[in-house]
Amino acid sequence: MLSDLDIAQAAKMKPIAEIAEGIGLLEDEIELYGKYKAKINLGVLERLKDRPNGKLIDVTAITPTPLGEGKTVTTIGLSQSLGYIGKKVFTCIRQPSLGPVFGIKGGAAGGGYSQVVPMEDFNLHLTGDVHAVGAAHNLLAAFIDNHIHHGNALGIDPFTITWPRVMDISDRAIRQIIVGLGGKENGYPRQTGFDITVASEVMAILALTTSLKDLRARLGKVVIGLNRQGKAVTAEDLKCAGAMTVLLKDAIKPNLLQTLEHTPVFVHAGPFANIAHGNSSIISDQIAAKLADYVVTESGFGADMGAEKFMDIKCRYSGLIPSAVVMVCSIRALKMHSGKFRVVAGKPLDPGLSEENLEAVAQGATNLEKQIENMKLFGVPVVVAVNRFTSDTDREIEVVKEKALAAGAEGAYVSNVWAKGGPGGAELAEAVVKAAEKPNSFQFLYPLDIPIKAKIEAIATKVYGAAGVDYLPAAERQIKRYTELGFDKLPICMAKTHLSLSHDPALKGRPTGFRVPIRDVRASVGAGFLYPILGDMRTMPGLPSRPAGENVDIDDEGKTLGLF
């Protein structure tokens, strides 16, 4: 089998102008970035405003192993499969961060014969959106320190500032820093730090905005800290929001690419799924829904993470309702959830994961059952996709099919899109089309007008299966403060590990009887959510002992080498 990079570099791509014309975009609605990438002007939404929306399909997963279970491969492969069976389809996915690309996780363009191309551009800078987000974020950080240096007319309390700086490279050495050293001319000394750019609230805002006007308004609402009277200080107060918007005026436009089988793809925004809401942009979904009969999008990590946030946050702000959910699982991950096997990133897999073990699959399927139940809470049909590996046996897959049906899924179907592209997911695509035609009783998990704690507890008990919630003193103080500031009507974006239904990554399968500790609660007012923090969450990853970037190089002709 060729590497992902070899397959991508051998692909015969169509000019992106041809892809755009084929989906009904006009010449003046696209801005070319070379031959195979383009940005799309938002005016297309006004032109197509009276056209009915296509059906929205969200691809999510069981709780993954640290290696991932092929969710992006399935997302792209399903889109190719829908095209293969004659459907007009669009894919909407996130742009990856350079941190994971050069770290441990790898790329986000799919894999095998289900990829977005040009793959190198996708995984690296693309059209510069992430850098624009970083520039806008860091401009506000500079404004904060400059304002304090020049007399602090707003009375900002330096100990309450929650706006760090960002960089899109994993670098643990700058998580905590002190700025302003070296005398008066170098600013006011204070402790701060760096997050990775995709964890920035600006990135979350880019993903959740619906227009340039809305983007400007959301940036103005960003809260950077409090003044000495305990009142919120915003980017608008610092007179920075306008300049931030200018830096993002091109980044707000979705990026058009293609799959290996020439179906169209929007790659736009990349918020983290453990800190932020982990979904691609509302704008890309809205445009795609006007241009295609089926829009396949993807939510980060497991269904308890990105998919819950897709439903309770993204759908609230977009007005779009999913017609079906695809739940990706792998035999490998189900065996891990049995508790009999461990999967550790960077270490060889346990040989037992490649041997038939029906008991382990059945025991680990409790996680699949719970994640199906989680999506049924929102009233949406669920189709299970089994991302098949070469070691999986037919008998193991039959166990998954039985468990999925018993849990309320429409069915479970083998996905061979990694090895075969669109034809490898034809049966899955047919099942998704059938499920999307079913009556939809979509509902949110909670209303917005209930107290902050009630919303937190609804997610913890109904989605995670917790016995209850415990609030540490810092969380209690913040909940009280945010209620007084009027932020209590915002939806909740839980920040927790993606490696368990619980807050504890060691608890696999379907844990019960645990209580969720809320360490702190923070506000992303511009993005439009509060995020409780469960445990010790990292907003700036570190590189592993052997970073993936060690394999990346370039030859004398400028051809990228070693990128997956």
DRENLO-276920 format. One record per residue (C-alpha): x, y, z; residue in one letter. Coordinates in steps of 0.02 Angstrom, whole numbers, padded with zeros to 5 digits, always signed. Layout:
REM DRENLO-276920
XYZa;...
This chain:
REM DRENLO-276920
+00000+00000+00000m;+00066+00171-00046l;+00083+00305+00088s;-00050+00439+00103d;+00072+00565+00032l;+00115+00453-00116d;-00070+00429-00156i;-00106+00615-00141a;+00042+00668-00247q;-00006+00544-00383a;-00185+00611-00391a;-00247+00693-00551k;-00332+00848-00484m;-00455+00954-00579k;-00428+01142-00584p;-00524+01215-00438i;-00614+01335-00556a;-00688+01180-00641e;-00744+01109-00473i;-00824+01277-00430a;-00916+01287-00596e;-00979+01110-00574g;-01063+01151-00409i;-01145+01310-00473g;-01028+01447-00415l;-01007+01599-00526l;-00837+01661-00585e;-00842+01818-00478d;-00886+01715-00322e;-00718+01627-00316i;-00545+01696-00276e;-00408+01581-00341l;-00258+01537-00232y;-00158+01450-00367g;-00232+01315-00478k;-00307+01198-00348y;-00370+01309-00205k;-00495+01452-00196a;-00588+01559-00071k;-00775+01587-00090i;-00855+01758-00072n;-00997+01765+00054l;-01110+01852-00072g;-01158+01680-00136v;-01272+01662+00016l;-01374+01812-00037e;-01388+01749-00216r;-01447+01577-00159l;-01548+01630-00007k;-01712+01564-00078d;-01641+01394-00126r;-01689+01253-00006p;-01553+01179+00103n;-01479+01008+00070g;-01475+00875+00207k;-01341+00895+00339l;-01249+00737+00395i;-01135+00745+00548d;-00996+00616+00563v;-00943+00578+00741t;-00867+00429+00832a;-00855+00322+00986i;-00727+00372+01116t;-00567+00352+01015p;-00399+00275+01054t;-00255+00400+01055p;-00224+00349+00874l;-00397+00398+00810g;-00522+00282+00728e;-00533+00348+00551g;-00669+00478+00574k;-00597+00599+00446t;-00562+00456+00325v;-00744+00405+00343t;-00806+00584+00322t;-00712+00606+00159i;-00745+00429+00102g;-00931+00444+00135l;-00936+00602+00030s;-00848+00510-00111q;-00969+00365-00089s;-01120+00480-00099l;-01047+00550-00260g;-01017+00373-00321y;-01201+00328-00300i;-01252+00484-00395g;-01288+00610-00258k;-01238+00793-00263k;-01129+00808-00109v;-01017+00933-00019f;-00894+00901+00123t;-00858+01028+00262c;-00710+00995+00376i;-00588+01088+00488r;-00416+01151+00444q;-00283+01062+00547p;-00160+01146+00664s;+00025+01139+00628l;+00051+01078+00807g;-00020+00903+00780p;+00047+00897+00601v;+00226+00910+00664f;+00188+00825+00829g;+00106+00657+00853i;-00069+00650+00781k;-00029+00676+00598g;-00133+00759+00464g;-00318+00789+00448a;-00343+00767+00261a;-00404+00588+00276g;-00301+00440+00219g;-00277+00306+00088g;-00397+00331-00057y;-00510+00448+00042s;-00415+00611+00051q;-00431+00797+00020v;-00304+00863-00104v;-00185+00950-00122p;-00143+00859+00039m;+00019+00953+00077e;-00067+01123+00063d;-00213+01063+00168f;-00102+01007+00312n;+00016+01155+00307l;-00027+01339+00281h;-00171+01320+00155l;-00224+01502+00124t;-00158+01573+00288g;-00318+01576+00391d;-00237+01507+00549v;-00101+01638+00539h;-00232+01775+00520a;-00319+01710+00676v;-00152+01714+00768g;-00117+01892+00711a;-00289+01953+00767a;-00273+01866+00934h;-00097+01932+00968n;-00145+02108+00915l;-00270+02110+01058l;-00138+02041+01177a;-00021+02183+01126a;-00161+02310+01150f;-00190+02248+01327i;-00010+02267+01382d;+00008+02431+01289n;-00148+02500+01375h;-00079+02456+01546i;+00092+02528+01502h;+00015+02695+01453h;-00080+02724+01615g;-00219+02593+01617n;-00365+02713+01594a;-00488+02567+01596l;-00424+02511+01766g;-00387+02333+01707i;-00341+02219+01851d;-00185+02129+01785p;-00222+01977+01895f;-00387+01946+01804t;-00320+01951+01625i;-00368+01789+01536t;-00304+01833+01361w;-00137+01747+01327p;-00036+01750+01166r;-00046+01612+01035v;+00066+01518+00915m;+00020+01373+00800d;+00164+01260+00849i;+00165+01141+00997s;+00289+01217+01121d;+00271+01173+01305r;+00412+01291+01356a;+00303+01444+01331i;+00145+01384+01419r;+00187+01498+01566q;+00294+01653+01542i;+00326+01824+01619i;+00316+01976+01505v;+00374+02154+01533g;+00548+02115+01599l;+00693+02233+01569g;+00633+02400+01637g;+00494+02527+01613k;+00509+02541+01424e;+00472+02355+01403n;+00299+02356+01482g;+00216+02303+01643y;+00285+02140+01714p;+00152+02006+01735r;+00129+01819+01716q;+00044+01758+01558t;+00074+01620+01431g;+00043+01548+01258f;-00097+01440+01191d;-00093+01352+01024i;-00182+01460+00895t;-00326+01339+00864v;-00371+01352+01050a;-00396+01541+01031s;-00569+01613+01056e;-00541+01704+00892v;-00537+01535+00804m;-00699+01484+00890a;-00776+01649+00836i;-00722+01621+00656l;-00805+01451+00659a;-00968+01513+00737l;-00993+01678+00647t;-01126+01698+00513t;-01070+01857+00423s;-00938+01994+00422l;-01053+02104+00526k;-01079+01964+00652d;-00890+01932+00658l;-00860+02116+00701r;-00991+02110+00838a;-00925+01948+00914r;-00746+02011+00918l;-00805+02167+01008g;-00884+02057+01144k;-00722+01964+01184v;-00688+01981+01371v;-00503+01995+01414i;-00521+02015+01602g;-00600+02127+01733l;-00573+02303+01794n;-00545+02343+01976r;-00733+02361+02003q;-00761+02182+01943g;-00837+02231+01775k;-00791+02145+01611a;-00665+02230+01497v;-00688+02192+01312t;-00595+02207+01148a;-00719+02345+01106e;-00667+02440+01263d;-00487+02427+01205l;-00536+02490+01031k;-00456+02338+00951c;-00603+02241+00880a;-00610+02338+00716g;-00428+02304+00675a;-00449+02120+00723m;-00593+02107+00600t;-00488+02184+00461v;-00356+02050+00489l;-00491+01917+00468l;-00583+01990+00318k;-00514+01856+00201d;-00505+01717+00331a;-00695+01724+00348i;-00711+01658+00170k;-00715+01466+00158p;-00576+01376+00065n;-00630+01265-00081l;-00532+01105-00116l;-00577+00933-00185q;-00569+00749-00138t;-00472+00619-00236l;-00634+00585-00330e;-00664+00770-00366h;-00811+00800-00248t;-00803+00977-00175p;-00737+01013-00001v;-00742+01167+00109f;-00595+01175+00230v;-00630+01314+00353h;-00586+01354+00534a;-00508+01233+00657g;-00563+01254+00839p;-00502+01122+00962f;-00635+00996+01014a;-00581+00977+01195n;-00571+01164+01236i;-00682+01242+01102a;-00826+01163+01005h;-00723+01065+00879g;-00820+01094+00718n;-00788+01178+00551s;-00871+01343+00511s;-01056+01383+00507i;-01027+01487+00350i;-00957+01339+00254s;-01106+01230+00306d;-01229+01366+00255q;-01152+01390+00083i;-01131+01203+00053a;-01312+01172+00101a;-01367+01289-00039k;-01255+01205-00168l;-01280+01019-00133a;-01414+00893-00087d;-01304+00817+00050y;-01177+00906+00161v;-01060+00792+00257v;-00973+00876+00403t;-00871+00810+00548e;-00866+00842+00735s;-00704+00823+00833g;-00666+00674+00946f;-00808+00565+01013g;-00995+00599+01010a;-00989+00657+01192d;-00871+00795+01136m;-00883+00874+00963g;-01053+00804+00917a;-01137+00863+01078e;-01062+01035+01046k;-01116+01026+00864f;-01295+01000+00921m;-01303+01117+01071d;-01190+01259+01009i;-01164+01256+00821k;-01344+01212+00776c;-01410+01349+00891r;-01309+01482+00800y;-01322+01413+00623s;-01507+01371+00618g;-01462+01210+00526l;-01528+01043+00587i;-01440+00876+00553p;-01539+00745+00458s;-01430+00600+00517a;-01274+00557+00617v;-01140+00434+00564v;-01053+00350+00712m;-00879+00287+00668v;-00802+00144+00766c;-00661+00021+00744s;-00640-00156+00808i;-00474-00101+00882r;-00555+00035+00987a;-00696-00077+01047l;-00569-00204+01107k;-00478-00066+01200m;-00641-00015+01285h;-00659-00192+01352s;-00518-00149+01473g;-00414-00296+01411k;-00296-00193+01303f;-00205-00028+01312r;-00167+00084+01164v;-00026+00208+01192v;+00025+00334+01059a;+00202+00308+00999g;+00213+00128+01064k;+00186-00036+00968p;+00007-00101+00972l;-00034-00251+01082d;-00031-00404+00964p;-00195-00459+01042g;-00284-00316+00955l;-00254-00404+00789s;-00323-00571+00848e;-00508-00617+00844e;-00586-00587+01014n;-00776-00583+01009l;-00790-00564+01198e;-00681-00408+01201a;-00779-00331+01057v;-00944-00364+01145a;-00881-00293+01310q;-00807-00139+01228g;-00967-00108+01130a;-01041-00030+01287t;-00953+00130+01232n;-01033+00120+01060l;-01203+00090+01139e;-01188+00243+01250k;-01131+00355+01108q;-01279+00298+01002i;-01393+00339+01148e;-01311+00510+01162n;-01355+00554+00983m;-01531+00486+01004k;-01552+00614+01145l;-01556+00745+01006f;-01688+00651+00905g;-01576+00614+00755v;-01559+00445+00664p;-01391+00359+00688v;-01297+00249+00563v;-01142+00157+00624v;-00989+00147+00511a;-00861+00012+00552v;-00694+00074+00488n;-00621-00092+00436r;-00441-00141+00467f;-00360-00292+00382t;-00357-00392+00545s;-00544-00372+00579d;-00646-00530+00558t;-00823-00551+00491d;-00879-00625+00657r;-00814-00473+00753e;-00907-00357+00635i;-01067-00457+00659e;-01054-00425+00846v;-01046-00238+00812v;-01197-00246+00697k;-01300-00336+00829e;-01249-00215+00968k;-01281-00062+00860a;-01457-00116+00811l;-01500-00159+00990a;-01442+00014+01046a;-01559+00102+00924g;-01450+00132+00771a;-01524+00115+00597e;-01389-00014+00562g;-01201-00041+00555a;-01105-00049+00391y;-00926-00089+00347v;-00826+00055+00277s;-00682+00011+00160n;-00657+00188+00097v;-00474+00196+00153w;-00428+00054+00035a;-00559+00076-00102k;-00617+00257-00099g;-00798+00294-00144g;-00844+00117-00200p;-00786+00053-00029g;-00927+00147+00059g;-01072+00128-00064a;-01177+00023+00055e;-01144+00147+00196l;-01194+00292+00083a;-01357+00208+00036e;-01396+00181+00220a;-01358+00364+00261v;-01473+00424+00121v;-01612+00312+00189k;-01586+00372+00368a;-01584+00555+00315a;-01757+00533+00239e;-01831+00480+00407k;-01938+00601+00509p;-01828+00712+00617n;-01872+00756+00796s;-01717+00861+00830f;-01706+00944+01000q;-01573+01028+01107f;-01514+00943+01265l;-01555+01094+01374y;-01637+01266+01361p;-01528+01420+01378l;-01630+01505+01514d;-01590+01380+01652i;-01446+01411+01775p;-01266+01375+01727i;-01254+01227+01846k;-01413+01148+01776a;-01340+01152+01600k;-01175+01079+01659i;-01265+00941+01752e;-01375+00899+01604a;-01221+00864+01498i;-01128+00772+01636a;-01269+00656+01686t;-01360+00629+01521k;-01213+00624+01399v;-01066+00566+01506y;-01171+00455+01621g;-01103+00535+01780a;-01183+00511+01950a;-01165+00696+01986g;-01056+00852+01977v;-00938+00929+02107d;-00882+01111+02095y;-00714+01168+02159l;-00708+01340+02244p;-00638+01428+02090a;-00781+01359+01985a;-00909+01415+02114e;-00838+01592+02111r;-00839+01602+01922q;-01016+01536+01905i;-01075+01668+02028k;-00976+01804+01938r;-01036+01755+01764y;-01215+01750+01823t;-01197+01925+01893e;-01118+01984+01729l;-01265+01914+01630g;-01168+01775+01543f;-01277+01637+01616d;-01388+01623+01461k;-01244+01559+01353l;-01230+01376+01302p;-01100+01264+01383i;-00942+01199+01300c;-00866+01068+01415m;-00676+01054+01414a;-00625+00877+01458k;-00522+00730+01401t;-00573+00652+01236h;-00509+00480+01291l;-00655+00435+01404s;-00840+00470+01423l;-00791+00533+01595s;-00664+00665+01650h;-00535+00528+01684d;-00444+00460+01529p;-00413+00295+01619a;-00600+00255+01628l;-00641+00160+01469k;-00799+00080+01403g;-00956+00149+01484r;-00905+00204+01658p;-01038+00227+01792t;-01046+00294+01969g;-00916+00430+01942f;-00937+00613+01986r;-00874+00751+01873v;-00760+00881+01956p;-00774+01057+01884i;-00606+01140+01917r;-00645+01309+01840d;-00767+01395+01722v;-00711+01519+01591r;-00804+01630+01469a;-00787+01645+01281s;-00918+01780+01267v;-00874+01828+01089g;-00885+01649+01031a;-01044+01631+01130g;-01014+01498+01262f;-00949+01461+01436l;-00823+01323+01455y;-00810+01226+01619p;-00641+01140+01641i;-00640+00959+01697l;-00469+00909+01760g;-00303+00975+01696d;-00332+01029+01515m;-00188+01084+01405r;-00215+01229+01285t;-00036+01219+01222m;+00021+01042+01176p;+00201+00984+01186g;+00299+00888+01056l;+00330+00701+01085p;+00503+00625+01105s;+00505+00591+00918r;+00401+00726+00830p;+00322+00684+00663a;+00411+00836+00595g;+00575+00738+00600e;+00514+00641+00448n;+00468+00794+00344v;+00588+00858+00213d;+00595+00922+00035i;+00689+00865-00120d;+00785+00967-00247d;+00630+00990-00355e;+00527+01059-00209g;+00427+00900-00181k;+00373+00872+00000t;+00436+00712+00080l;+00385+00615+00236g;+00219+00702+00270l;+00119+00548+00326f;
